[in-house]
Amino acid sequence: MSTPSRPAPGASPLTLEFPQSLAVYDDYESAQRTVDFLADEKFPVEHCMIVGTDLKRIERITGRLTTGRVALGGIMSGLWLGLFVGLIFSIFTEENTLAVIVSTAVIGAAFGVIMALVGYALSGGRRDFSSVSAVVATRYEVLVEHKVAAQARELLAKLPGALPNPFS
């Protein structure tokens, strides 16, 4: 049984020594399945790495921003911050705990709505929509260190459909 190799002191744990490509996939789950299979076969997976390449940014528009939506978002954000601060303050004070929590929540909500509306006004209408975004890879490559590449290829040949079709 081999012992896991550790990177040299000062070396990045995100590097391999002379990496070689084992397989390239269109989705992360297939790359993960490959490494999981190798682990199940007692392959020293500490010599593997999954690298996402061909990055692209995806932005999904979730709605149009209005002054009302911005204000509501500011109120909610400030309210949560105020509640948190109020709970912390209530630990260190002997005042009425409920009054401390409610007052900090109200102050937080007021501060949140003011900051949100000022920020929205300063944007000058350049971004009147809300969205969520992510950076995703379009390809996932499984790399292995050169000294174990042949062993990895032999093991992976046992997994049906693990190696992408080179003719597609």
PEZIWO-V983845 format. One record per pair of residues at least 12 apart in sequence whose C-alpha atoms are under 7 Angstrom apart, sorted by sequence separation. I is the first residue (numbers start at 1). J is the second residue. If there is no record, write none. Layout:
# PEZIWO-V983845
i: <I I>
j: <J J>
This chain:
# PEZIWO-V983845
i: <86 87 86 83 86 31 85 86 83 82 83 82 82 82 79 82 79 81 82 79 78 79 16 78 78 76 78 75 78 75 77 75 74 75 74 4 71 74 71 70 71 70 65 64 65 64 65 63 64 63 61 62 61 62 61 60 61 59 60 59 60 59 58 59 58 57 58 57 56 57 55 56 55 56 55 54 55 53 54 52 53 54 53 52 53 52 51 52 50 51 50 51 50 49 50 48 49 48 49 48 47 48 47 31 31 26 27 28 26 27 25 26 24 25 24 25 24 38 23 24 23 21 22 21 22 21 22 20 21 19 20 19 20 19 20 18 19 17 18 34 16 20 22 25 23 24 23>
j: <100 101 101 101 104 50 104 105 104 104 105 105 106 107 105 108 106 108 109 108 108 109 47 109 110 109 111 109 112 110 112 112 112 113 113 46 113 116 116 116 117 117 128 128 129 129 130 129 130 130 129 130 130 131 131 131 132 131 132 132 133 133 133 134 134 134 135 135 135 136 135 136 136 137 137 137 138 137 138 137 138 139 139 139 140 140 140 141 140 141 141 142 142 142 143 142 143 143 144 144 144 145 145 140 142 138 139 140 139 140 139 140 139 140 140 141 141 155 141 142 142 141 142 142 143 143 144 143 144 143 144 144 145 145 146 145 146 145 146 162 145 149 153 164 163 164 164>
